């Protein structure tokens, strides 16, 4: 007679992979190849799982990409928010954002550039929802930049006549340009030079 209670047996098959580790590897693959460039074969090879396991865990490539963007935002992409909140002076915060971008976009251990800044700028019609998602993330970053600049104006750190929206877009454009140039092979020194020129422009708005 079997004395083992049925409820004591594990239900279902154990998960064959570490979901967070697999997500980190998927993020790296999307970052390197882009959404449309990363095939299911590329993703499953990097994640070390089968296509069936990918769909069982993440339901679709688009859903996996959404989670990858969130993972990136909580890890590698969190530097901008940290700089804007940790620095007490708005001009110093914006300068830190650009200097850290120059460093981070050129690191050898990661794909070059920013996963979000230049992601899915053009796509097939069926991927328009994914394009909107990345656009929303870029717009959210612009709003963070603008909010910090506006706070700087209120605190007397930035000239009151400064167009906060335009200055935020200027910083955002520099970040996007640095991302593109990093992908094209620009070194940290190259990007740092560009950042310093932009920082000089930002400094003109210091009160």
BARO-312963 format. One record per residue (C-alpha): residue number from 1; residue in three letters; x, y, z. Coordinates in steps of 0.1 Angstrom, whole numbers. Layout:
<sites>
<site><num>NUM</num><residu>ALA</residu><east>X</east><north>Y</north><up>Z</up></site>
...
</sites>
This chain:
<sites>
<site><num>1</num><residu>UNK</residu><east>0</east><north>0</north><up>0</up></site>
<site><num>2</num><residu>UNK</residu><east>13</east><north>34</north><up>-9</up></site>
<site><num>3</num><residu>UNK</residu><east>15</east><north>56</north><up>22</up></site>
<site><num>4</num><residu>UNK</residu><east>24</east><north>88</north><up>4</up></site>
<site><num>5</num><residu>UNK</residu><east>-4</east><north>113</north><up>4</up></site>
<site><num>6</num><residu>UNK</residu><east>-13</east><north>125</north><up>-31</up></site>
<site><num>7</num><residu>UNK</residu><east>-11</east><north>161</north><up>-20</up></site>
<site><num>8</num><residu>UNK</residu><east>26</east><north>157</north><up>-10</up></site>
<site><num>9</num><residu>UNK</residu><east>36</east><north>150</north><up>-46</up></site>
<site><num>10</num><residu>UNK</residu><east>49</east><north>180</north><up>-66</up></site>
<site><num>11</num><residu>UNK</residu><east>24</east><north>192</north><up>-91</up></site>
<site><num>12</num><residu>UNK</residu><east>34</east><north>197</north><up>-127</up></site>
<site><num>13</num><residu>UNK</residu><east>68</east><north>195</north><up>-142</up></site>
<site><num>14</num><residu>UNK</residu><east>96</east><north>215</north><up>-125</up></site>
<site><num>15</num><residu>UNK</residu><east>107</east><north>246</north><up>-144</up></site>
<site><num>16</num><residu>UNK</residu><east>136</east><north>236</north><up>-166</up></site>
<site><num>17</num><residu>UNK</residu><east>154</east><north>270</north><up>-165</up></site>
<site><num>18</num><residu>UNK</residu><east>159</east><north>300</north><up>-144</up></site>
<site><num>19</num><residu>UNK</residu><east>134</east><north>325</north><up>-157</up></site>
<site><num>20</num><residu>UNK</residu><east>152</east><north>357</north><up>-146</up></site>
<site><num>21</num><residu>UNK</residu><east>185</east><north>344</north><up>-160</up></site>
<site><num>22</num><residu>UNK</residu><east>168</east><north>335</north><up>-193</up></site>
<site><num>23</num><residu>UNK</residu><east>152</east><north>370</north><up>-194</up></site>
<site><num>24</num><residu>UNK</residu><east>185</east><north>386</north><up>-189</up></site>
<site><num>25</num><residu>UNK</residu><east>199</east><north>367</north><up>-219</up></site>
<site><num>26</num><residu>UNK</residu><east>169</east><north>375</north><up>-240</up></site>
<site><num>27</num><residu>UNK</residu><east>174</east><north>412</north><up>-232</up></site>
<site><num>28</num><residu>UNK</residu><east>210</east><north>410</north><up>-243</up></site>
<site><num>29</num><residu>UNK</residu><east>199</east><north>394</north><up>-276</up></site>
<site><num>30</num><residu>UNK</residu><east>172</east><north>420</north><up>-283</up></site>
<site><num>31</num><residu>UNK</residu><east>197</east><north>447</north><up>-273</up></site>
<site><num>32</num><residu>UNK</residu><east>222</east><north>434</north><up>-298</up></site>
<site><num>33</num><residu>UNK</residu><east>199</east><north>424</north><up>-327</up></site>
<site><num>34</num><residu>UNK</residu><east>168</east><north>446</north><up>-323</up></site>
<site><num>35</num><residu>UNK</residu><east>132</east><north>433</north><up>-320</up></site>
<site><num>36</num><residu>UNK</residu><east>128</east><north>423</north><up>-356</up></site>
<site><num>37</num><residu>UNK</residu><east>164</east><north>412</north><up>-360</up></site>
<site><num>38</num><residu>UNK</residu><east>162</east><north>387</north><up>-331</up></site>
<site><num>39</num><residu>UNK</residu><east>146</east><north>355</north><up>-343</up></site>
<site><num>40</num><residu>UNK</residu><east>130</east><north>329</north><up>-321</up></site>
<site><num>41</num><residu>UNK</residu><east>160</east><north>307</north><up>-329</up></site>
<site><num>42</num><residu>UNK</residu><east>184</east><north>335</north><up>-318</up></site>
<site><num>43</num><residu>UNK</residu><east>165</east><north>340</north><up>-285</up></site>
<site><num>44</num><residu>UNK</residu><east>161</east><north>303</north><up>-276</up></site>
<site><num>45</num><residu>UNK</residu><east>198</east><north>297</north><up>-284</up></site>
<site><num>46</num><residu>UNK</residu><east>208</east><north>325</north><up>-261</up></site>
<site><num>47</num><residu>UNK</residu><east>184</east><north>315</north><up>-234</up></site>
<site><num>48</num><residu>UNK</residu><east>192</east><north>279</north><up>-236</up></site>
<site><num>49</num><residu>UNK</residu><east>156</east><north>268</north><up>-239</up></site>
<site><num>50</num><residu>UNK</residu><east>133</east><north>253</north><up>-265</up></site>
<site><num>51</num><residu>UNK</residu><east>107</east><north>274</north><up>-285</up></site>
<site><num>52</num><residu>UNK</residu><east>80</east><north>255</north><up>-266</up></site>
<site><num>53</num><residu>UNK</residu><east>95</east><north>266</north><up>-232</up></site>
<site><num>54</num><residu>UNK</residu><east>98</east><north>302</north><up>-245</up></site>
<site><num>55</num><residu>UNK</residu><east>61</east><north>304</north><up>-254</up></site>
<site><num>56</num><residu>UNK</residu><east>51</east><north>286</north><up>-222</up></site>
<site><num>57</num><residu>UNK</residu><east>70</east><north>311</north><up>-200</up></site>
<site><num>58</num><residu>UNK</residu><east>65</east><north>343</north><up>-220</up></site>
<site><num>59</num><residu>UNK</residu><east>35</east><north>336</north><up>-243</up></site>
<site><num>60</num><residu>UNK</residu><east>49</east><north>354</north><up>-274</up></site>
<site><num>61</num><residu>UNK</residu><east>80</east><north>372</north><up>-287</up></site>
<site><num>62</num><residu>UNK</residu><east>63</east><north>405</north><up>-282</up></site>
<site><num>63</num><residu>UNK</residu><east>55</east><north>397</north><up>-246</up></site>
<site><num>64</num><residu>UNK</residu><east>91</east><north>386</north><up>-241</up></site>
<site><num>65</num><residu>UNK</residu><east>103</east><north>418</north><up>-256</up></site>
<site><num>66</num><residu>UNK</residu><east>81</east><north>438</north><up>-232</up></site>
<site><num>67</num><residu>UNK</residu><east>96</east><north>420</north><up>-202</up></site>
<site><num>68</num><residu>UNK</residu><east>131</east><north>425</north><up>-216</up></site>
<site><num>69</num><residu>UNK</residu><east>125</east><north>462</north><up>-219</up></site>
<site><num>70</num><residu>UNK</residu><east>113</east><north>463</north><up>-183</up></site>
<site><num>71</num><residu>UNK</residu><east>144</east><north>442</north><up>-172</up></site>
<site><num>72</num><residu>UNK</residu><east>166</east><north>467</north><up>-190</up></site>
<site><num>73</num><residu>UNK</residu><east>149</east><north>497</north><up>-175</up></site>
<site><num>74</num><residu>UNK</residu><east>153</east><north>482</north><up>-140</up></site>
<site><num>75</num><residu>UNK</residu><east>190</east><north>474</north><up>-145</up></site>
<site><num>76</num><residu>UNK</residu><east>211</east><north>490</north><up>-172</up></site>
<site><num>77</num><residu>UNK</residu><east>186</east><north>517</north><up>-181</up></site>
<site><num>78</num><residu>UNK</residu><east>181</east><north>529</north><up>-146</up></site>
<site><num>79</num><residu>UNK</residu><east>212</east><north>552</north><up>-146</up></site>
<site><num>80</num><residu>UNK</residu><east>193</east><north>582</north><up>-160</up></site>
<site><num>81</num><residu>UNK</residu><east>167</east><north>582</north><up>-133</up></site>
<site><num>82</num><residu>UNK</residu><east>194</east><north>577</north><up>-106</up></site>
<site><num>83</num><residu>UNK</residu><east>214</east><north>607</north><up>-119</up></site>
<site><num>84</num><residu>UNK</residu><east>184</east><north>629</north><up>-120</up></site>
<site><num>85</num><residu>UNK</residu><east>173</east><north>621</north><up>-85</up></site>
<site><num>86</num><residu>UNK</residu><east>207</east><north>618</north><up>-67</up></site>
<site><num>87</num><residu>UNK</residu><east>223</east><north>650</north><up>-79</up></site>
<site><num>88</num><residu>UNK</residu><east>211</east><north>681</north><up>-60</up></site>
<site><num>89</num><residu>UNK</residu><east>218</east><north>705</north><up>-89</up></site>
<site><num>90</num><residu>UNK</residu><east>199</east><north>702</north><up>-122</up></site>
<site><num>91</num><residu>UNK</residu><east>229</east><north>711</north><up>-144</up></site>
<site><num>92</num><residu>UNK</residu><east>251</east><north>686</north><up>-125</up></site>
<site><num>93</num><residu>UNK</residu><east>224</east><north>659</north><up>-129</up></site>
<site><num>94</num><residu>UNK</residu><east>221</east><north>665</north><up>-167</up></site>
<site><num>95</num><residu>UNK</residu><east>259</east><north>664</north><up>-170</up></site>
<site><num>96</num><residu>UNK</residu><east>261</east><north>631</north><up>-152</up></site>
<site><num>97</num><residu>UNK</residu><east>234</east><north>616</north><up>-174</up></site>
<site><num>98</num><residu>UNK</residu><east>255</east><north>624</north><up>-205</up></site>
<site><num>99</num><residu>UNK</residu><east>289</east><north>614</north><up>-190</up></site>
<site><num>100</num><residu>UNK</residu><east>275</east><north>581</north><up>-178</up></site>
<site><num>101</num><residu>UNK</residu><east>259</east><north>575</north><up>-212</up></site>
<site><num>102</num><residu>UNK</residu><east>293</east><north>579</north><up>-229</up></site>
<site><num>103</num><residu>UNK</residu><east>307</east><north>553</north><up>-205</up></site>
<site><num>104</num><residu>UNK</residu><east>278</east><north>529</north><up>-206</up></site>
<site><num>105</num><residu>UNK</residu><east>272</east><north>529</north><up>-243</up></site>
<site><num>106</num><residu>UNK</residu><east>307</east><north>519</north><up>-251</up></site>
<site><num>107</num><residu>UNK</residu><east>313</east><north>491</north><up>-225</up></site>
<site><num>108</num><residu>UNK</residu><east>328</east><north>460</north><up>-240</up></site>
<site><num>109</num><residu>UNK</residu><east>309</east><north>435</north><up>-219</up></site>
<site><num>110</num><residu>UNK</residu><east>275</east><north>447</north><up>-233</up></site>
<site><num>111</num><residu>UNK</residu><east>260</east><north>454</north><up>-267</up></site>
<site><num>112</num><residu>UNK</residu><east>269</east><north>490</north><up>-277</up></site>
<site><num>113</num><residu>UNK</residu><east>245</east><north>519</north><up>-274</up></site>
<site><num>114</num><residu>UNK</residu><east>212</east><north>520</north><up>-256</up></site>
<site><num>115</num><residu>UNK</residu><east>186</east><north>493</north><up>-260</up></site>
<site><num>116</num><residu>UNK</residu><east>157</east><north>519</north><up>-260</up></site>
<site><num>117</num><residu>UNK</residu><east>171</east><north>551</north><up>-275</up></site>
<site><num>118</num><residu>UNK</residu><east>171</east><north>539</north><up>-311</up></site>
<site><num>119</num><residu>UNK</residu><east>149</east><north>508</north><up>-308</up></site>
<site><num>120</num><residu>UNK</residu><east>122</east><north>499</north><up>-334</up></site>
<site><num>121</num><residu>UNK</residu><east>123</east><north>533</north><up>-352</up></site>
<site><num>122</num><residu>UNK</residu><east>109</east><north>516</north><up>-382</up></site>
<site><num>123</num><residu>UNK</residu><east>91</east><north>483</north><up>-384</up></site>
<site><num>124</num><residu>UNK</residu><east>67</east><north>461</north><up>-402</up></site>
<site><num>125</num><residu>UNK</residu><east>30</east><north>469</north><up>-398</up></site>
<site><num>126</num><residu>UNK</residu><east>24</east><north>440</north><up>-375</up></site>
<site><num>127</num><residu>UNK</residu><east>50</east><north>453</north><up>-351</up></site>
<site><num>128</num><residu>UNK</residu><east>36</east><north>488</north><up>-347</up></site>
<site><num>129</num><residu>UNK</residu><east>24</east><north>480</north><up>-311</up></site>
<site><num>130</num><residu>UNK</residu><east>60</east><north>472</north><up>-302</up></site>
<site><num>131</num><residu>UNK</residu><east>72</east><north>504</north><up>-318</up></site>
<site><num>132</num><residu>UNK</residu><east>47</east><north>524</north><up>-298</up></site>
<site><num>133</num><residu>UNK</residu><east>60</east><north>508</north><up>-267</up></site>
<site><num>134</num><residu>UNK</residu><east>96</east><north>518</north><up>-272</up></site>
<site><num>135</num><residu>UNK</residu><east>84</east><north>553</north><up>-283</up></site>
<site><num>136</num><residu>UNK</residu><east>65</east><north>556</north><up>-250</up></site>
<site><num>137</num><residu>UNK</residu><east>96</east><north>547</north><up>-231</up></site>
<site><num>138</num><residu>UNK</residu><east>116</east><north>574</north><up>-249</up></site>
<site><num>139</num><residu>UNK</residu><east>89</east><north>599</north><up>-242</up></site>
<site><num>140</num><residu>UNK</residu><east>89</east><north>589</north><up>-206</up></site>
<site><num>141</num><residu>UNK</residu><east>126</east><north>597</north><up>-204</up></site>
<site><num>142</num><residu>UNK</residu><east>120</east><north>631</north><up>-220</up></site>
<site><num>143</num><residu>UNK</residu><east>94</east><north>638</north><up>-194</up></site>
<site><num>144</num><residu>UNK</residu><east>119</east><north>629</north><up>-166</up></site>
<site><num>145</num><residu>UNK</residu><east>145</east><north>652</north><up>-181</up></site>
<site><num>146</num><residu>UNK</residu><east>119</east><north>680</north><up>-185</up></site>
<site><num>147</num><residu>UNK</residu><east>107</east><north>676</north><up>-150</up></site>
<site><num>148</num><residu>UNK</residu><east>142</east><north>678</north><up>-136</up></site>
<site><num>149</num><residu>UNK</residu><east>149</east><north>710</north><up>-156</up></site>
<site><num>150</num><residu>UNK</residu><east>116</east><north>725</north><up>-145</up></site>
<site><num>151</num><residu>UNK</residu><east>126</east><north>717</north><up>-109</up></site>
<site><num>152</num><residu>UNK</residu><east>159</east><north>734</north><up>-115</up></site>
<site><num>153</num><residu>UNK</residu><east>141</east><north>765</north><up>-127</up></site>
<site><num>154</num><residu>UNK</residu><east>119</east><north>765</north><up>-96</up></site>
<site><num>155</num><residu>UNK</residu><east>150</east><north>760</north><up>-73</up></site>
<site><num>156</num><residu>UNK</residu><east>168</east><north>789</north><up>-89</up></site>
<site><num>157</num><residu>UNK</residu><east>195</east><north>767</north><up>-105</up></site>
<site><num>158</num><residu>UNK</residu><east>185</east><north>772</north><up>-141</up></site>
<site><num>159</num><residu>UNK</residu><east>175</east><north>805</north><up>-157</up></site>
<site><num>160</num><residu>UNK</residu><east>138</east><north>812</north><up>-156</up></site>
<site><num>161</num><residu>UNK</residu><east>136</east><north>819</north><up>-193</up></site>
<site><num>162</num><residu>UNK</residu><east>149</east><north>785</north><up>-202</up></site>
<site><num>163</num><residu>UNK</residu><east>126</east><north>764</north><up>-224</up></site>
<site><num>164</num><residu>UNK</residu><east>125</east><north>733</north><up>-204</up></site>
<site><num>165</num><residu>UNK</residu><east>108</east><north>712</north><up>-231</up></site>
<site><num>166</num><residu>UNK</residu><east>134</east><north>722</north><up>-257</up></site>
<site><num>167</num><residu>UNK</residu><east>163</east><north>716</north><up>-234</up></site>
<site><num>168</num><residu>UNK</residu><east>150</east><north>682</north><up>-225</up></site>
<site><num>169</num><residu>UNK</residu><east>147</east><north>673</north><up>-262</up></site>
<site><num>170</num><residu>UNK</residu><east>182</east><north>686</north><up>-267</up></site>
<site><num>171</num><residu>UNK</residu><east>196</east><north>662</north><up>-241</up></site>
<site><num>172</num><residu>UNK</residu><east>174</east><north>634</north><up>-254</up></site>
<site><num>173</num><residu>UNK</residu><east>187</east><north>640</north><up>-289</up></site>
<site><num>174</num><residu>UNK</residu><east>223</east><north>639</north><up>-277</up></site>
<site><num>175</num><residu>UNK</residu><east>216</east><north>606</north><up>-259</up></site>
<site><num>176</num><residu>UNK</residu><east>201</east><north>591</north><up>-291</up></site>
<site><num>177</num><residu>UNK</residu><east>230</east><north>604</north><up>-312</up></site>
<site><num>178</num><residu>UNK</residu><east>255</east><north>589</north><up>-288</up></site>
<site><num>179</num><residu>UNK</residu><east>237</east><north>556</north><up>-290</up></site>
<site><num>180</num><residu>UNK</residu><east>238</east><north>555</north><up>-328</up></site>
<site><num>181</num><residu>UNK</residu><east>275</east><north>565</north><up>-329</up></site>
<site><num>182</num><residu>UNK</residu><east>284</east><north>539</north><up>-303</up></site>
<site><num>183</num><residu>UNK</residu><east>267</east><north>512</north><up>-324</up></site>
<site><num>184</num><residu>UNK</residu><east>288</east><north>525</north><up>-353</up></site>
<site><num>185</num><residu>UNK</residu><east>320</east><north>521</north><up>-333</up></site>
<site><num>186</num><residu>UNK</residu><east>326</east><north>554</north><up>-315</up></site>
<site><num>187</num><residu>UNK</residu><east>349</east><north>549</north><up>-285</up></site>
<site><num>188</num><residu>UNK</residu><east>342</east><north>561</north><up>-250</up></site>
<site><num>189</num><residu>UNK</residu><east>366</east><north>590</north><up>-256</up></site>
<site><num>190</num><residu>UNK</residu><east>347</east><north>599</north><up>-288</up></site>
<site><num>191</num><residu>UNK</residu><east>314</east><north>599</north><up>-269</up></site>
<site><num>192</num><residu>UNK</residu><east>328</east><north>617</north><up>-239</up></site>
<site><num>193</num><residu>UNK</residu><east>340</east><north>645</north><up>-263</up></site>
<site><num>194</num><residu>UNK</residu><east>304</east><north>648</north><up>-277</up></site>
<site><num>195</num><residu>UNK</residu><east>290</east><north>648</north><up>-242</up></site>
<site><num>196</num><residu>UNK</residu><east>313</east><north>676</north><up>-230</up></site>
<site><num>197</num><residu>UNK</residu><east>302</east><north>698</north><up>-259</up></site>
<site><num>198</num><residu>UNK</residu><east>266</east><north>692</north><up>-250</up></site>
<site><num>199</num><residu>UNK</residu><east>273</east><north>699</north><up>-213</up></site>
<site><num>200</num><residu>UNK</residu><east>288</east><north>732</north><up>-222</up></site>
<site><num>201</num><residu>UNK</residu><east>256</east><north>741</north><up>-239</up></site>
<site><num>202</num><residu>UNK</residu><east>235</east><north>730</north><up>-209</up></site>
<site><num>203</num><residu>UNK</residu><east>258</east><north>751</north><up>-186</up></site>
<site><num>204</num><residu>UNK</residu><east>248</east><north>782</north><up>-204</up></site>
<site><num>205</num><residu>UNK</residu><east>214</east><north>779</north><up>-188</up></site>
<site><num>206</num><residu>UNK</residu><east>228</east><north>778</north><up>-153</up></site>
<site><num>207</num><residu>UNK</residu><east>213</east><north>807</north><up>-132</up></site>
</sites>
